[in-house]
Amino acid sequence: MKRSLGLTIANWILIPAFFLSVAVQYNDPDPLRWMAIYGIAAVASSLWLAGRLNWLFAASIAIVAFVWAMTIVPDLIGKNIPMNEVFGHMRMANEAVEEAREMGGLLIVASWMTVLAFSSRHAGSTKIRTPGF
């Protein structure tokens, strides 16, 4: 199956980024769920590179990440969150900045898994079974 060079390059960039995101969660108050979402995104991206990604697996991750991100939105409504604090440094400036970063990470996962789901569905890679799907 022919793979898009752009998607391949993006996967090679995002896989280490997702694994780095797993690694930096160790000091989070609730690290396991964050490690899980970033880790599973890295696994799905790796499966895509191997031509073994089931589109339903990627779509499920996308849905979970998107719904989870939307649960953070009410906590951010009405708060003034300067973007330079979200992206400027990695220390926790305040809770709103941390929540904005968390939502951003989840939206990155949701977006990328959506891209991979559509790519895998279009490529017809549903013949490979992923555990649980």
N, C-alpha and C positions, 0 to 999 in steps of 0.2 A: 504494500500500500504506500502510495506516495505521500510524503509528509511535507508540510509547509516549512520552508527554511526559517521564516520569521517565528513560527510557533516553536520550532525546535530550539532556536537561540533563546527565546523567552523562557522556555522550560529550563534550559541550562543555567539561566540567571536566577530564576525563581526557586528552583530546588534548593540551592544553598541558602537563599534568603529565607525560605520557610524553615529549614533546619536551624539557621541562626536564630530565628524567632522562637523556636522550641528551646534553644539553649539559654536565651535571656529571660525566660519565664521563671527560672528557679527562685527568684526573690519576690515573685508575685504572691499576693495573699491567697489566690486560688490557682496555683500553677498547673494542676493536672488537666483541667479542661482546656486551658490555652495551649498547653503542649500537645494535647490530643488534636485540636483543630488544625494547628500548623503542621503537625507531624503527618496527619492524614492527607493534607494538601500536598506535602512533599512526596508522599507515597503515590498519590494519584498522578502527579506530574511525572514521576519516574515510570509509572505504568504506561503513561501515554508515550513516553520516549521509547519504551520497549514494544509498543504496538499492542499492548495488552489491557488497555483501559476500557472498561465497560462504561458506556455513556450514562447508564443509570446510577452507577457508583459516583461519578463526577457530579451529576445533577443532584443527587441526594446531599452531597457535601455542600454544594452551592445553596441549596434550600435551607439547610441547617444554619450555615454561616449568615445568610441574609436575614432569616427570621431572628436569629440571635442578635444581629446588628440592630434590627428594628426595635428590640426590647431596650436598647440603650438610648434610643432617640428621646423618649420622654424625659430622661434625666438631663438632656442637653438643651431642651427647649427653654428659651428665654435667658440662657447664660451667654455672656460675652466671652468668647474663647478666641484670643488672638492666635492667628495661625503661626506667627513666629514662635510662640511657646509650644505649639503642637509639633512643629518640625525643626525648631531651632536648636534644641538640646534634648538630651534624653532623661534628664532628672525629672522627678515628679513635681511639677510646679504647683498643681492643685488637682483635686478630684475631677473637675470638669475636663481639664487637659488630658488626664489619664483616660477618661471615658471616651473622649474624642479620638484618641490614639487607638483604643480598643475597637471602636466602631470602624475606624479606617482599616485596621488590619482585617477585620471580618469582611468588610466590603471588598478588599483586595482578594481574599480567598474566594468569596462568592463569585466575583467577576471572573477570576481565572478559571475556576471550576466550571462556570457556564461556558466559557470559550472552549475548554477541553471537552465538555459534554457535547456541544454542537459539532466540534471537530470529529470526535469519535463516532457520533451518530451518523454524520455525513459519510465517514470513511467505512461505516458498516462493521465496526469492531465489536459488535454485540455478541459475536460468537464465543468470546472468551468470558468465562464466568468468574466473577469476583465474589469471594466469600460473603454470604449474606444477601446476595442479589441474584 
